[in-house]
Amino acid sequence: MKIENRIKQYKNKLIKKALKTGLYENFGDLEERKLREEFKTGYMGEERKNMDLIDSFFKWRISFDDNDLKEVV
């Protein structure tokens, strides 16, 4: 599966989970670790793209807050 699709799946999963149970301290940490394990990261070519996308997912998950949940509903 492509990394973009996997990230989209994780974001949807996390949004649904947040709507159901609320936000918590390590929101999305497990999913980020899974991404880093599943997709090779580095500083060249495709690995760099993967790293940038995972870093973008990291920034999304740490900045996600209650206001973002209100926009989803």
N, C-alpha and C positions, 0 to 999 in steps of 0.2 A: 504494500500500500504506500502511496506517496505521502510524504511528510505533511503536505498542505491539507490533505484529507484527514489525516490522523489528528492534526491540530484542531481542525474544525470539529471533529467528533468530540474531542476532549473539551473544547469550549462549550459545546451544546450540553454535554454531560454535566459539566460543572455549573452551568447556569441553572439547569433543572434541579440539581442537588441544592444549590444555594436558595432557590425559591422554596424548596421543601423544608430544608433544615437550617437555613441561614448561613451566613459567612462564618469562617473560623480562622484561627491563626495561620495554619499551614495550608490555606486554600490553594489547591492545584499543585502542591509540592510533589505528590506521588505521580501525577500525570507528567510533570516535567521530567522527573527521574526516568520514567518509562520511555519518554521521547529520546532522552540522551543515551539510553541503553539500546534502543531499537535502531537509531540512525547515527551513523558515524559523523563525527564533527572534527573539524580541523581548520586550517587556514588556506586551503587551496581548493578551487573548483567547487564541485558538488558538496563537499564536506563543509566548505565555508558557507554556502547557501543554507545548509541544514543548521549550522550553528547560528546564523543570523535569524532564521525562523524560530528556533527554540528560544533565543534571547528575546525575540519579540513576544512570544508566548509568555515568557517569564515576566516581562514588563506589564503585559495585559493582566496576568493573574495577581500581581502584587498591587496593582492600582485599581482593581475591580472593587467596587463598594456598593453600598445600599442604593445610591442614586442610579447606578447602572441597572440594578434589579428593577427599579421603578420604571425605567425605560423599556424593559423587556415585557413587563406585564401589560 
